[in-house]
Amino acid sequence: LEQSGGLHKFNGFDRPMLTDSGGFQVFSLTGIRKLSLEGCEFRSHIDGSKHFFTPEKVMDIQRIIGADIMMAFDECPPGTSDYSYAKKSLDLTHSWLKRCVKRFNETEPKYGYSQALFPIVQGCVYKDLRLESAHFITDYYDAPGYAIGGLAVGEPAEVMYDMIEVVNGVLPQNKPRYLMGVGTPINILEGIERGVDMFDCVMPTRNGRNAMLFTSEGVMNMRNAKWANDFSPVDPNGHCFVDTHYTKAYLHHLFKSKELLALQIGSIHNLAFYLWLVKE
């Protein structure tokens, strides 16, 4: 792997790649993980084996993968966390950031090209904690970009929008602002309105695999019987080949038959729709 020029070079992918630090994945393992100032101990949901993440190890892993943008190790508290837990979690995230920056500065890219480290704003749904975090990460580390984490994890959408406004009032306007794990097409438009530049989310591919297609005319559930005899294109306003190459009836048939091609078509369509949406 190290001789191949990084994971994405190894697989023939020559475009920018961003890797998460594992903070959200740690959040999703609640019940089989333990947090401490040193790091996070967790058990694999696959075979029960024990693992330990430290900020230093997370930096090393992302260096070796060859990510163009690396994320700092953070804790992602649930959107329903009380103030006391959110404050304790934020202090942990800030402590880990210091160690991430130190390790990042002590190491070199593995494959000869530059890598960027983005700190992550946390603070749950509490305005003062979000402001504290935004000021801390921008004062502590002059990064090429900054991330907003810990949203879309159980809190109402309007609260999420409020937190984005609060944070983006502090984060530099001349650097990318990355909203992590968001979201629906409406969430993305609301985020752009509030100054967000970058997004990531499983929604286009996960929903596409489950027969939900996003279109400019609304959402379509391709398992519905109404599509069984509709031989019009999947999306006549579409922006990729699958939209005009296949019909709604055929895609409905593929989903009902549990054909893997259905999952591919749904994923490709939704990704193309999301790319069109942000370009517009």
C-alpha positions in Angstrom: 0.0 0.0 0.0 2.7 2.5 0.9 4.5 1.9 -2.4 1.3 2.4 -4.3 0.8 6.1 -3.6 -2.0 5.9 -1.1 -5.3 4.0 -0.9 -7.1 6.0 -3.5 -4.1 6.0 -5.9 -3.9 2.2 -5.4 -7.5 1.8 -6.5 -7.1 4.2 -9.5 -9.1 7.0 -7.8 -7.2 10.3 -8.6 -9.6 12.8 -7.0 -9.6 14.4 -3.6 -10.5 12.1 -0.7 -11.6 13.1 2.8 -11.5 10.6 5.7 -13.4 10.9 9.0 -11.5 10.3 12.3 -13.8 7.7 13.8 -15.5 10.1 16.2 -19.0 9.6 14.8 -18.4 5.8 14.5 -17.5 5.8 18.2 -20.8 7.7 18.9 -22.6 4.9 17.0 -21.0 2.2 19.2 -22.6 3.5 22.5 -22.8 0.5 24.8 -19.6 -1.2 23.6 -17.1 1.6 24.0 -15.4 3.5 26.9 -14.1 7.0 26.6 -11.2 8.5 28.6 -8.8 11.3 28.3 -6.3 8.9 26.7 -8.7 7.8 23.9 -11.5 5.4 23.2 -11.7 1.7 23.8 -14.3 -0.2 21.8 -15.2 -3.7 20.7 -15.8 -4.7 17.1 -19.5 -5.1 16.3 -18.3 -7.9 14.0 -16.2 -10.2 16.1 -16.1 -8.6 19.6 -12.4 -7.9 19.4 -11.1 -5.0 21.5 -9.5 -1.9 19.9 -8.2 1.4 21.2 -8.2 4.7 19.3 -6.0 7.6 20.4 -5.7 11.0 18.7 -2.2 10.0 17.6 -3.3 6.6 16.2 -6.1 8.3 14.3 -3.7 10.7 12.7 -1.3 7.9 11.7 -4.1 5.9 10.1 -5.3 8.8 8.1 -1.7 9.6 7.0 -1.3 6.0 5.8 -4.6 6.0 4.0 -3.4 9.0 2.1 -6.4 11.3 2.7 -6.2 14.7 1.2 -8.4 16.1 4.1 -8.0 14.4 7.5 -10.3 15.0 10.4 -9.4 15.6 14.0 -10.5 12.9 16.5 -13.6 14.1 18.4 -16.4 12.9 20.5 -19.9 13.3 18.9 -22.4 13.6 21.7 -26.1 12.8 21.1 -28.3 15.7 20.2 -30.3 15.0 23.4 -27.3 15.3 25.7 -27.7 17.4 28.8 -25.5 20.5 29.3 -23.2 18.8 31.8 -22.4 15.9 29.4 -22.0 18.2 26.4 -19.5 20.4 28.3 -17.5 17.4 29.4 -17.5 16.0 25.9 -16.4 19.3 24.4 -13.5 19.5 26.8 -12.4 16.0 25.7 -12.7 16.9 22.0 -10.5 20.1 22.5 -8.0 18.1 24.5 -7.8 15.5 21.7 -7.5 18.3 19.1 -4.3 19.5 20.7 -2.8 16.0 20.5 -4.0 15.6 16.9 -2.3 18.9 15.8 0.9 17.9 17.6 1.0 14.5 15.9 0.1 16.0 12.5 2.9 18.5 12.8 5.4 15.8 13.9 4.6 13.5 10.9 4.9 13.8 7.1 2.6 12.8 4.3 3.4 9.2 3.3 3.1 9.7 -0.4 4.7 13.0 -1.2 1.6 15.2 -1.6 0.1 17.5 1.0 -2.5 16.6 3.5 -4.8 19.0 5.4 -6.2 18.6 8.9 -9.6 20.0 9.7 -10.6 20.6 13.4 -14.2 19.9 14.3 -16.6 22.3 16.2 -18.7 20.4 18.8 -20.9 21.6 21.6 -24.2 19.8 21.0 -27.3 22.2 20.9 -25.9 24.7 23.4 -25.1 28.1 21.9 -22.4 29.1 24.4 -20.6 25.7 23.9 -20.7 26.0 20.2 -19.3 29.6 20.4 -16.6 28.4 22.8 -15.6 25.5 20.5 -15.6 27.7 17.3 -13.4 30.3 19.0 -11.1 27.6 20.5 -10.4 25.7 17.3 -9.8 28.8 15.2 -7.6 30.4 17.8 -5.6 27.2 18.5 -5.0 26.0 14.9 -4.9 28.0 11.7 -6.3 25.2 9.6 -7.0 25.2 5.9 -10.7 24.5 6.7 -13.0 23.8 9.6 -15.8 21.2 10.2 -19.1 21.5 12.1 -19.8 18.1 13.8 -22.4 16.7 16.2 -25.5 17.9 14.2 -28.3 15.8 12.7 -27.9 13.4 15.6 -31.3 13.6 17.1 -32.0 17.4 17.5 -34.8 19.2 15.6 -33.8 20.6 12.2 -34.5 24.2 13.3 -32.1 23.8 16.2 -29.5 22.5 13.8 -29.9 25.5 11.6 -29.6 27.8 14.6 -26.3 26.1 15.6 -24.9 26.5 12.0 -25.6 30.2 12.1 -23.9 30.6 15.5 -20.8 28.7 14.4 -20.5 30.3 11.0 -20.5 33.7 12.6 -17.1 32.7 14.0 -15.5 30.4 11.5 -13.4 32.2 8.8 -15.4 33.1 5.7 -12.4 32.7 3.5 -11.9 29.0 4.3 -14.1 25.9 3.6 -16.8 25.3 6.3 -17.8 21.6 6.3 -21.0 20.4 7.8 -20.6 16.7 8.7 -23.2 14.1 8.1 -25.9 16.3 6.5 -28.3 15.6 4.9 -31.6 15.9 3.0 -31.8 18.1 0.0 -33.6 20.7 2.1 -30.9 20.5 4.8 -28.3 21.1 2.2 -30.0 24.2 0.8 -30.5 25.6 4.3 -26.9 24.9 5.1 -25.7 26.7 1.9 -27.9 29.7 2.8 -26.1 29.8 6.2 -22.6 29.7 4.7 -21.7 26.0 4.5 -19.4 25.0 1.7 -19.0 21.2 2.1 -21.3 18.3 3.0 -21.2 14.6 3.3 -24.0 12.1 4.0 -25.0 8.5 3.5 -28.5 9.5 2.5 -28.2 9.6 -1.3 -26.7 6.1 -1.5 -28.6 4.5 1.5 -31.9 5.8 0.3 -31.1 4.9 -3.3 -30.5 1.3 -2.1 -33.9 1.4 -0.4 -35.8 2.5 -3.6 -36.1 6.2 -2.6 -35.1 8.5 -5.4 -34.7 12.2 -5.0 -35.8 14.2 -8.1 -36.5 17.9 -9.0 -40.2 16.9 -9.0 -40.1 15.3 -5.5 -39.4 11.9 -4.0 -40.2 8.6 -5.7 -40.5 5.2 -4.0 -39.7 2.8 -6.7 -41.3 -0.1 -4.9 -44.8 1.4 -5.3 -47.1 -0.4 -7.7 -47.9 2.8 -9.5 -44.6 2.4 -11.4 -45.1 -1.2 -12.6 -46.4 -0.1 -16.0 -44.8 3.3 -16.3 -42.4 3.0 -19.2 -41.2 6.6 -19.1 -37.6 7.3 -18.2 -36.6 7.1 -14.5 -36.2 10.8 -14.5 -36.7 12.8 -17.7 -35.1 15.8 -16.0 -32.1 13.7 -14.8 -28.4 14.4 -15.0 -26.8 11.0 -15.5 -27.2 8.1 -17.9 -29.3 5.9 -15.7 -32.1 8.5 -15.7 -32.8 8.1 -19.4 -31.3 4.7 -20.1 -33.8 2.8 -17.8 -37.6 3.1 -17.3 -39.5 3.4 -14.1 -41.2 0.1 -14.8 -37.9 -1.7 -15.2 -36.4 -0.1 -12.0 -39.6 -1.1 -10.1 -39.2 -4.6 -11.4 -35.5 -4.7 -10.3 -36.4 -3.6 -6.7 -39.3 -6.0 -6.4 -37.0 -8.8 -7.7 -34.2 -7.9 -5.3 -31.7 -7.4 -8.1 -28.5 -5.7 -7.1 -28.6 -3.6 -10.3 -31.5 -1.7 -8.6 -29.2 -0.6 -5.8 -26.6 0.6 -8.3 -29.1 2.6 -10.3 -30.7 4.1 -7.3 -27.3 5.1 -5.8 -26.0 6.6 -9.1 -29.2 8.6 -9.7 -29.3 10.1 -6.2 -25.6 11.0 -6.3 -26.1 12.7 -9.6 -29.1 14.6 -8.2 -27.2 15.8 -5.2 -24.3 17.0 -7.4 -26.8 18.8 -9.7 -28.5 20.4 -6.6 -25.4 21.9 -5.2 -24.2 23.1 -8.6 -27.6 24.9 -9.1 
